[in-house]
């Protein structure tokens, strides 16, 4: 059973649990982990794979054989990811150029959602540039978004002033000129999560339909093992950074799905209960078995 999990502690726990069910695990060393997404979604190159929340939504909307295992492997605040070199703020995005690695990148979907909801930005009035396509075959950028020339790099275009804003998470370059476009970004992000009751989840765990049919006991065991690791580190009374279970992930998935539909990231609405039902039917369990 092929596993792609970025965190070593989660990968070790999942592999050990899978082995105990009589299935031999193989951890694929793909780094950064998002590079495994295309093969997982389109050709089932992995059985259990860490994927972005928006990749799951796109995969389901495009009828790919992908299921959700409700484990958060990466949760983080996102308001700080909109950056600029000048004095522009989030409210100034309309009429200016903004670069993002991919239109379907989860960080970009969250940040554009904030721009629309919190700052009243009409996303179509900004000049958007992307640098690569989606992980999901058949998913295209909206007509009002342009692709950078072959070989262009987001970080270089941003630092050289060809973009007014950039949306960057882990790919943020080190440069003293860079500042967040959202005032008091971390404080704003924390308040958003308190108001919403959840963190803007980035990565969860996906399961191939074939693996669910062939190894349901191993997948359930991996879920239990990863849940134990993540809940052991949770702080009581805090909005969970790594929610586990269908109900714990409902808020983040529902909000992300709404943002994705509004932004043309997915071609149809994806109701969260569709994801729950698909996973439970494939694994032969009731929602309660997976925190539903």
N, C-alpha and C positions, 0 to 999 in steps of 0.2 A: 504494500500500500504506500503510494508516493505522497509525501508530506512536504509542503512549503510553508513554513512558519518562521517569521523573522526573529522573534524573541527566543533566545536559547532556553529560558526556563519553561516557556509554554511548549516549545518543540520537544524538549526532553520529557515533559510530563505526558504529552500526547503520545509520543513514541512508546514510552513504557506501558501506557494503558492499552495501546493497540496490540503490543506484543503479548500481553497477558491474556488477550482473547484468542490467541493462536494465529494471528495475522502478523506477518513480518513487515515492520515499517521501514521505509527508506526515505531519509530526509534529503531533499534536493537542495544543494547549496547555491541558490540563486539570489544574488544581491546586486542592487537593492531589490527588495521583495516584489515591488510592483512589476518588475520585468517578467515575472512568471504569469502575470494575469492573462495576457493574450493567449498563450498556449493552453492555459487552464480553461478559459471560457470557450474558445473556438474549437479546440481539438482534444480536450480532456487529458492534457499532458500530466496533470497531477490529480490526485484523488481528494485530498484535503488541502486547501490553499488559502493563505491569507490574501484577501482582496479588499479593495476600497468599497465602501458602502454604495457609491454611485455605480461602480462596475457591476455589482449585484443587481441593482435596479435596471441598468441597461441590458444586462444579460437576460433577465426575465422578460423585459419588454420586447426583446428581439428573439424570444423563444429558444434561448440557448439551454443546454442541459445542466443548469446550475441551480443549486439549492443553498439556502442559508442555514448555517449552524450558528445560533445566536451567542457568539462569543466575541467580545471586543478586544482586539489585539493592539489597537492604537486609538486612543481618544485624546483630544487636545483642544484648547481654545484656538480660534481662527482669526479673530479680529485684527491681530498684529500682522497678518500675512499680506495686507495691502500696503505697499511701500511706495515712496516717492523720494526724489532727490531735492525737490524744491519746496515751496511753501504751500502747495496744494493740499487740500483735505479731501476726505471721503465724499463730501457733498459736491466737490468740483469735478467728479468723474465725467459727467455729461460734457460732450464737446472735446474731450481729451483722449489720448491714446493709452490703451491698457494692454499689457501682454500677460499671457498665462500659458503654461506649458501645453496644456490640452484643455479643450472646452469641457471635456467630461471629467477632468481632474477634480477630485472631491473637494480639495481645498478651495478651488475656484468656485465650485457650485455653492459651497457655504458662504464664501465672501460675497459673491454676487447677490445671494439671497439677503444678506445683511444690508447691502447697499440699497436694494430695492425696498425692503421693509422698514429699515431704521432711518435711512437717509433720503428716501423719496427719489432715488435715482431711476430714471428711465434707461434701462440697460441698452436699448436700441439707439440711444443718442450718444453712446460712446464709440470710439474707434477701437474695436477689439482685434487682437492678433494672437493666433495660436501657433505653436511650433511643432506639434505632432498630433496625430489622430487618436481616436479612441482605441481602447483595448478590445472592443467588441466589434467584430466584423458586421458591416451593415449600418453602423451608427455614423452619421455624418454631422459636421458642424452646421449650424443654421446659416441661411443665405447671407445674413448680415454680419457674419464673422469671416475674417480673411486669414489665410494661412501665410506665414512668413516664407520668404524664399528658401529653397533647399540650402542647408548648411548654416542658416542663421541661428543664433543662440539667444535665448531670452535674456540671460544675464548680461551678455555683451551689449545688446540693444538697449537695455535699461541703463547700464552704467555709462554708455556713450551718449545718452540723451535722446535716443530715437523713440523712446517711450516715456510718457509722462508718469505712468504708474506701472507697477508690476505686482502680480500676485504670486508670491513665492513662500513656500514653507521650508522644507529641508534644503532646498536649492538656493536659499538666500546667500548672496556673496558677502564677504567681509569688506565693508567700506564705510568709513566714518561719515560719509555724506548721506547715507541711507537713514530715513526715518519713517515711522509708521504714519499712514495717512489718517488713521482713526486716533483722535485725541484720547490719551489715557487708555490705550488699547487693551491692556490686560485687565484693568479695572472694569472697562466696558464689557469685556468678554465674560468675566466672572459674574457680573450682574445679569447678563443675558442668560447664562446657564441657570442662575438662581430663579429667574423669572420663568424660564421654560421648564425647569425641572430635569434637564439633561445636558450632557456635554455634546458638542458637535462631533459625533463619532466619525473617525476616518476609516479605519480598517476593521474588518470582521473576518469570519472564516466561512469560506465557501466549500461546498461538497459537490462532486460530480454525481449526476443521477446514476451512472453505472456503479460507482463506489457505494452509493446508498443501497442499491439492489444487492450487491455482492458482499458487503461488509457492514451491515447495519449495527451489529453488536460492537464492532471496533470503533465506529464513529461515535456511538453513544458513550463508550468508555473514554474516548478522547475528549468529548465534551465535558464529562464529569471531572476529568483530571485537570483540564484547563480552567474550569470554573473554580475548582479548589484553590489553584494558584492565585487567581485574580481576586477572589473574595477574601482570601487570607490577608491581602494587603490593603483592603478597603478601609477608609476612615469613617467611623460611625458619624452620622449627621451631616456628611458632606455629599454633594452631588457626585455620584460615582464616576470616576474617570474611565473605568473599564466595565461598563454594565454587561451582565451576563443573563441570558434568558429572554424569551420572546417578549414578555411584558416590559422588561427593563429596557429593551431596544425599540419599543414601539414609538416613542416620542421622536427619537432621532431619525428613524427610518421614515416616518410619516412626514416630518418637516423636510427632510432631504428630498423625498419623492415629489413634494409640492414644488420645491425650488427647481428641481430638475425638469419637471413638466413645463413650468413657466419659462424656463430658459431654453427650451428646445433640446434638452439633453436626452430626453426619452420621448418616443413617438406616441405614447399613450400613458394614461394614468396607471400607476401600479399601486394597488391597495395592499397595505401591509398584511392583511389577513390572507391574501393570495400567497404571499411568501410562507406564512405559517402553515397553511394547508398543504402546500406543495411539499415542504420538508417533512411534515408529519406523515403524510400519505406514503412518501417514498421510504421512510424509516419504519413505518408501521407502528407509530406511537401516538398517544394523545398529546395535545399541546402542553399539558401539565408536566409531562416528562422532560420537557425542555424549557421549563420556566414560563409556561403559558398560563 
